[in-house]
Amino acid sequence: MLPFAFCVALVATAITPSSVLAADPVSGNWTRLKTAHFEFYTTNPKPQALEALQTFEQVRSFFVQTTNSRSLVDAALTIVAFSSEKEYNPYRWNQGACAAYQHSWTRDYIVLQDLSAEHSQVAKHEYTHFVFERLGIKLPIWMSEGVADVYSSLYYDRHKVSIGRPLASRTYSLESGAWLPLDSLIDVGQNSPYYNQSDKMLTFYSESWALTHMLMLSDAYAAGFPKFLSAVASGSPTRAAFESVYGKSVADIERDLRMYTRRKNLPQRFFDLQLDGSDAQRAEVTAVSRGEIEVALGGLLASNPRIQADTQARLNEMSKRSSENPEIEESLGYSALSQNRKQEARAHFALAVERHSNNPDVLYYYACLEQEAGAPSRKLIALLKRVLELNPKHGDARLELGLLAAQSGEFQLAVDTLSTLDPVQPDHAYVFFYTLSFCHIHLNNATEARSYAEKAGHATHGSAEQVQLENLRLYIDEQASQDTNTIAMRSAGGR
């Protein structure tokens, strides 16, 4: 999230759910601009929107070229850009943020208060958060925001790209304000005032930017930065990473940082790249109906893990008006599930499925919740089959369908389903091989049954599984013996 220092105005009072819902941000003229990688909803004039979309396309081009990540090449992002603080307020996560990246179960969002002169820097900052989420890189908050700030300075001019230009608001804050001790900075969490209150956020963001800038770009630290990034992304505490990578304590780092920020010229890094933003000029531009924007904004509201009761009521009303679209119900289901409100999640997922949801995860979680509630096997099997039709690589659904089919006596379905599960997770190995062995002997395939029983034997955990497997082996031998006797009797009768 970006602090209000990037915005034209600061919010002086806290936003309450009852006050923000008095406005109707759905009203007004909404436009959608769509390219292969962006879906951009806005109430701003088309020229402004196209300029902002071009910035996003160029920043995407930079990260695609510098990361070579397939997950980023194919990534899609929804952008919602309001044109005023009043429109934006219902979607603000805290009083100190004028923009945010929000990762939900159904979409990735960047939401912007407006497209004022600062929007270019805001876009780069928030898109960096999106990139790191897609790359699966989890960082401490100070570093996540610091890295996003460094990349927000990305500048492109005639095939030359640079990062590291000083950010005026950051340098001014460091020169004029009191510093937060570095030992406290690296411990700031999601609920800290320094991450939620506008008067404190500028200090936190400014120091985070400066520290990350020094680690990434200074002569003394840049060489060790990839190793440092890898260490903290792997879960190493910041203090331990400072010691292991740089051989320095937090106090040493803070002393270097204060000297670093006094420099007249901070270093930059240059890239010989061409950034392509031309897709923005070819964007599909359409007017958006109230129902369509309600679906997009409803998903944005529901992605907030701290949904208030009146927001929930509003989302329910929006869902009723969009009765042919499952997306709001999907988002509400995920939100309820994340807070362990299973009965509520089940109801929302049920409605999403009734509205013909094609989201395989929605169908899978609905099947799991239905199973907990005692739904009949035939319903669960139908849901899990549908999941695999939509996503044949859904390993959890494949395993669950195979086990459920075996329990229901549909042995051929179980074998067909489980035989294509790849990879088999170590924690599932025993039940996977045991189930295949069990099914094969019921299909009169003694050789396959023995083979899978042998594999299950290498994956047992504890005496209970060993006893269970031994009983299965005895059963296999018994069935195979009966089959042999039956064949012998038939052969003798035939002679």
Protein Blocks (a to p, Z undefined) as FASTA:
>chain_A
ZZfklpmbdcfbdcdfklmmmpcfkgccddddddfkbccddfbdfklmmmmmmmmmmmmm
mmmmmnopaklmmpccdddddfbfklmmmmpfbfkbcbdcdddfkbccdddfblcfklmm
mmmmmmmmmmmmmnopacdfklmmmmmmmmmmpcceehiacehiacfklmmmmmmmccdd
fklmmmpcfklmklmpmklmmmmmmmmmmmmmmmmmmmklmmmmmmmmmmmmnopafklm
mmmmnopafklmmmmmmmmmmpmbdcdddddddddfklmmmpccddddfklmmmmmmmmm
mmpmkbcfklmmmmmmmmmmmmmbcklmmmmmmmmmmnopaklmmmmmmmmmmnopabfk
lmmmmmmmmmmnopafklmmmmmmmmmmmmmmlmklmmmmmmmmmmnopamlmmmmmmmg
ccddfklmmmmmmmmmmmmmmnopaklmmmmmmmmmmmcgcjklmmmmmmmmmmmmmmmm
mmmmmmmmmmmmmZZ
